[in-house]
Amino acid sequence: MDNATTFAYPYDLAEAGGEWVVTFPDLPGAITGGATRAEARALARDAMVAALGGCMETRDDIPPPSAPAKGQEVAYLDPLEAAKVALYIAMRGAGLTNVGLAAKLRMDEKAVRRMLDLDQRTRIDAIHDALRGVFGVRLVTAMCLAGGSGLAHGGAHEG
């Protein structure tokens, strides 16, 4: 999966003026902070999602995440948010508008808007079907420990 995109953005966490500030090198508009290190960390993901949503609203490109540098922490999109961002990136790459995608999917343009809205709940299978059917893109899921390392798995587990 060397051509896969993982929606995990590194961020810097630094103390400034008695507060903790979070900045995302790949997302210049994503800045947040808190009175404590823990509070700033808790708000980091929300700042990332807001910045990505802002790019989508203004029809700007989504900056790709860089590899985390030593000392950086990482914020992750949840699977539905990642699917929505992937759909937006695929649409931009193909030069396709909401109306154009709606026509290809034989649905109302409002439904496409909801599929792209990071604040709206959407069935992830609908987004996956659009990615596969229109763009030839497959959503892939992975499971990692909270620290970021993958879990070893020797085979299927049924329970």
N, C-alpha and C positions, 0 to 999 in steps of 0.2 A: 504494500500500500504506500509506495513512495510518492504517489501523486495525491495523497490524502491531505486534507486540511483539518487540523485540530483547532477548534475554537477555544483556545486557552491563551489569554493575554497576560504577559508578565507586567508586573507593576513594581514601582519603587515606593518604599515606606520610609519616611524620614521625619524626624522631630524638627519643628520650626516654630519658634515663638511660644513654646509651651504646649503646642498641639501637635498631633500626628497628621501628616499630609500624605495622601496617596496620589501618585501620578502614573500614568500609563504612557511609556515612550512611543508606543505604536498608535495611540489614540490621544492626540493633543488636547481634545476637549474633555477628556475624562479625568476629572480632578475631584477629590473629596477629602474629607478628613474627620478627625474626631478628637475628643479630649484625651482619649487613651489609645494605645496601640491596638487593643482589641476592638474598640469601637471603629477605628479607621479601617481595619481589616474587614469588619462586618459590612461596611458601606462600600467597599471596593467593587464588588460585583455589580451593585446597583449603578455605580458611576459608569462602569464598562457598558452595561446594557443600555443606559441612557445615551451614551456617546454613539453606540452602534445604531440605535434607533434614530438618532439625529441624522446620521449619514444616510439612512434609508429615507427619511422624510424629505431631505434636501436633494435626494437623488445623486449623492456623491458616492465615490468608490469606497468600499470597505477595505481599510488597510489590513494586510495580512499580519498575523501575529508573528513576532520574532521569537527565536529561542530564548528562554530566560537566561540572563547573565547571573553570575555568582552573586548571591545575596538578594536576588529578586524573588518575589513571591508571584503566584500565578492565580488569576481569576478565570473561572470556567463558565461558559454558557451552559444552561441546562439543555437537554436534548431537543426540546421543542424550539427553543430560541435558536439553537445551532441550525436546525432544519430551516427555519424561516430566513436566517441570514444566508444559508447556502442557496435557497431559492432566489433570493434577491441577487446574489452574486452571479448565479447562472443566468438570470434575466438580463443583467447588465452586460455580461459577456456576449450574449446573443443579440443585444440591441433590442430586446423585447420589452414593450410597455405592459402595464397592467391590463389594458384593453386587448393587446395582442395575445397575452397569455390566456386571458379569459376566453377569447375566441378559439384558441387551440384546445382548451379544456372544455369548451361548450358550457360555460357557466357565466354567471353575472360578474361584472367587474368588481362589484362590492365584495364578492366572495374572495377574489384575489387580494383585494385590499386587506381583508381580515387575515388571510393566509400570511401576509407580510407584516402585520401589526404585532410587534413584540408584546403588547399588552393584552392581546386577544388570545383566548384559548382556541386552538384549532386542532383538529384530529391530525396527528403526525402522519398517519397513513395517507391522507389526502395530499400533504406536501411531498411525501415520498413518491407517490404516484405521479405527481406533476414533474418532479425532478427526473424520474425514470422515463416517463412517457414522452416528455417534450425535450429534455436536455441530455438524456442518456447518462444521468448521474445517479449513483447509488448512495444512499445514506448507510453509513456503517457505524455501529455502536461498539464501544469498548468499555471494559470495567477496570478501574484502577483504584488502588488504595488511596485514601485521602491524602497521603504524602506524595502521590504522583506515580509511584511505581506500579507496574502491571501485576496482576495476580497470575500466578502459575495455575494452569488448568489442564489436567490430564485427559479430559474427555467430557462427554456429555454427562450431566448429572440430572437425574429425575428424582423428584421428591414429592 
